[in-house]
Amino acid sequence: MNPTSHSHDTPMDGDDRLMDALLREHARAGTTADEGFLTRLATSLEAEAETACLDPLPASSAPKRPSHRLAWSLGLAASVALAAGLIWKYPLPNKSSGFRVAELAHASGAPLHTEIPPELIEGTPKAITVPHLVPVPDKAPVFLVPPGTVLLSKGKPVTSSDDNPIIGSLDLITDGDKQAGEGYFVELLDGLQWVQIDLEKRATIHAIWLWHYHSQRRAYHDVIVRISDDPEFKTGVITVYNNDYDNSAKLGQASDNPYVESRYGLIVDGKGTKGRYVRLYSNGNTSNEMNHYIEVEAFGIPN
């Protein structure tokens, strides 16, 4: 018997209607949860709950206590609301609807934390003429990651397209120190340059938190973050961030907006991508033609 169908001869009470709406929407969504599914689910639950509250009981019926099923349904609706921002970050595998509901209800995650460096603004700022610029944040961003997510990049080896930096050494990029000023950053040549972190083991990467240079308000051009198992980045390359709005780096059109450097850095959604190497590109900035890095942190779950 199809669990989403009911005999037309047997009227459904409020609890049955809630459960029926839930099952119908999961069956309709198939194996891919999306925004449309979440919207339909929330609408159906709201409509069914309202009907359950307003329908009069038959005269012969005694008042009924709320059932565990009703409480479960409403609790699931709340979980859906909490998890709505996460379901696209962590796509659920091809599993049964019931199993996917359980995963969704537990997908709230935990906020990602790191040490935020103190504010230090030096020099005279230059005008930033970049389209679609994201405003400077006034507080640290909030980003949720799955349980078990850890810092993977601390102390890991770093290579670069510029193997002889103008200022500093590449090991500063993963040394854990995010302060601004002399002695804390690496300066690479002008033009399109990259730095690459070898995590030394394959991992499921959920976030990359990076600081280019935050002692002056500036925006870096062609910021692109890619993940691969190939150290040459010729095969299996996944781009998780790209703000190259004019495709000047020739690595694909941008899907993200340029941003202004600050002590809060930039969190890039790793999207659960599996890989060993993280490569980050830049192509000068709005203050000068050079490329800079203070710190890059990769967070994820080792495989």
Secondary structure, DSSP 8 states (H G I E B T S, - for coil): --TT---TTS---HHHHHHHHHHHHHHHHTT---HHHHHHHHHHHHHHHHHHHHS---TT-------HHHHHHHHHHHHHHHHTTTTTTS---S--HHHHHHHHHTTT-EE-----------S-------TT-B---SS----EE-TT-EE--TT--EEESSSS-SBS-GGGGGSS----STTS-EEE-SSSEEEEEEEEEEEEEEEEEEES--SS---BSS-EEEEES-TTSSSS-EEEEE--TT-TTSS----S--B---TT-EEEEEEEEEEEEEEEEE--BSS-S-EEESEEEEEEEE-
